[in-house]
């Protein structure tokens, strides 16, 4: 599968990235069972969360798993930001790369404050760190996923 990303700038979702729980199968910290983790958990204690790419706020929802979560649409890519304490945007807002969109928190099913960051392409979750790395290292803005 090949996708062209035409962009000139990318931003990290937080000012500092420290992974506290990786993408993929892991022992869930609350259930103690092996479960698939469709994103990465990043250390964040009520820190500002930023849009990684230009996009549109597709939804702001609240559920028992991710608590308050924002889904941003960037063409065929969706980025997901979960366990938020506060949203700084509204549904259907256009957002720019690097724009503050939320404050991280401890909503939903968590052991403490952090940011869950996920990336979905064609209904498939991608490793968010690999996704960010591939975009950052790509000089011609064309990358295979």
LUMVEX-517142 format. One record per residue (C-alpha): residue number from 0; residue in one letter; z, y, x. Coordinates in steps of 0.02 Angstrom, whole numbers, plus 50000, padded with zeros to 5 digits. Each point is the difference from the previous one (the first is absolute). Last residue first. Example, Ala and Ser with C-alpha at 12.3 -4.5 7.8 and 13.67 -1.06 7.14 Angstrom:
// residues 2
  resi  resn     c3     c2     c1
     1     S  50357  49947  50684
     0     A  50033  49828  49931
END
This chain:
// residues 145
  resi  resn     c3     c2     c1
   144     X  50252  50122  50145
   143     X  49855  50061  50106
   142     X  50008  50179  50063
   141     X  49887  50152  50003
   140     X  50077  50169  50040
   139     X  49904  50015  50164
   138     X  50157  50021  50103
   137     X  50101  49860  49926
   136     X  50169  49987  50084
   135     X  50096  50094  49865
   134     X  49912  49910  49857
   133     X  50031  49830  50076
   132     X  50182  50042  50035
   131     X  50033  50061  49824
   130     X  49926  49842  49924
   129     X  50088  49887  50125
   128     X  50165  50083  49954
   127     X  49965  49984  49814
   126     X  49962  49813  50009
   125     X  49874  49987  49859
   124     X  50034  49955  49819
   123     X  49851  49938  49902
   122     X  49946  50072  49832
   121     X  49840  50071  50077
   120     X  50100  50091  50135
   119     X  50189  50020  49985
   118     X  50116  50087  50123
   117     X  50190  49995  49990
   116     X  50145  50106  50059
   115     X  50179  49960  49947
   114     X  50109  50145  50056
   113     X  50185  49980  50039
   112     X  50174  50028  49926
   111     X  50109  49846  49988
   110     X  50008  49817  49948
   109     X  49860  50022  49875
   108     X  49938  49948  49828
   107     X  49949  50164  49919
   106     X  50044  50174  50062
   105     X  50071  50024  50175
   104     X  49917  50158  50062
   103     X  49849  50083  50077
   102     X  49955  50176  49947
   101     X  49826  50024  49930
   100     X  49823  50067  50016
    99     X  50004  50113  50153
    98     X  49819  50036  50044
    97     X  49942  49926  50165
    96     X  49827  49954  49937
    95     X  49967  50099  49842
    94     X  50051  49956  49824
    93     X  49908  50019  49835
    92     X  50121  49991  49854
    91     X  49954  49873  49864
    90     X  50182  49945  49976
    89     X  50125  50127  50066
    88     X  50059  50041  50176
    87     X  50168  50028  50088
    86     X  50071  49833  49946
    85     X  50185  49967  50028
    84     X  50115  49861  50058
    83     X  49860  49886  50052
    82     X  50013  49811  50015
    81     X  49810  49984  50016
    80     X  49845  50082  50073
    79     X  49837  49911  49962
    78     X  49830  50041  50075
    77     X  49844  49954  49904
    76     X  49830  49980  50083
    75     X  49833  49991  49910
    74     X  49986  50190  49993
    73     X  50167  50067  50061
    72     X  50117  49968  49852
    71     X  50184  50039  50020
    70     X  50132  49891  49916
    69     X  50175  50075  49994
    68     X  50158  49898  49974
    67     X  50172  50028  49923
    66     X  50091  49835  50005
    65     X  49896  49874  50096
    64     X  50070  49842  49920
    63     X  50085  50056  49837
    62     X  49858  50115  49951
    61     X  49963  50186  50001
    60     X  49826  50070  50001
    59     X  49900  50142  50071
    58     X  49817  49965  49978
    57     X  49824  50037  50060
    56     X  50049  50148  50111
    55     X  49832  50049  50074
    54     X  49944  49991  50180
    53     X  49993  50073  50175
    52     X  50078  49878  50123
    51     X  50173  49951  50065
    50     X  50091  50098  49864
    49     X  50171  50049  50069
    48     X  50179  49945  49965
    47     X  50144  50119  50037
    46     X  50160  49912  50051
    45     X  50141  49939  49887
    44     X  50057  49874  50129
    43     X  49842  49920  50065
    42     X  49976  49842  50104
    41     X  49833  49924  49950
    40     X  49972  49848  49892
    39     X  49828  49925  50016
    38     X  49884  49944  49862
    37     X  49957  49849  49894
    36     X  50156  49901  50045
    35     X  49972  49817  49957
    34     X  50162  49907  49968
    33     X  50109  49872  50090
    32     X  50168  50001  49912
    31     X  50164  50086  50050
    30     X  49996  50091  49833
    29     X  50055  50172  50058
    28     X  49928  50013  50177
    27     X  49841  49904  49956
    26     X  49961  49876  50138
    25     X  49827  50051  50055
    24     X  49817  49965  49966
    23     X  49881  50142  50032
    22     X  50025  50182  50052
    21     X  50154  50040  50103
    20     X  50178  50055  49956
    19     X  50095  50138  50091
    18     X  49847  50081  50080
    17     X  50040  50163  50087
    16     X  49868  50134  49974
    15     X  50046  50182  50032
    14     X  49933  50153  49910
    13     X  49972  49894  49845
    12     X  49843  49943  49907
    11     X  49893  50025  50157
    10     X  49858  50124  49985
     9     X  49814  49976  50012
     8     X  49861  50124  50036
     7     X  49813  50012  50005
     6     X  49953  49879  49868
     5     X  49853  49894  49951
     4     X  50062  49823  49985
     3     X  49858  49876  49993
     2     X  50038  49828  49936
     1     X  49939  49832  50059
     0     X  50044  49829  49934
END
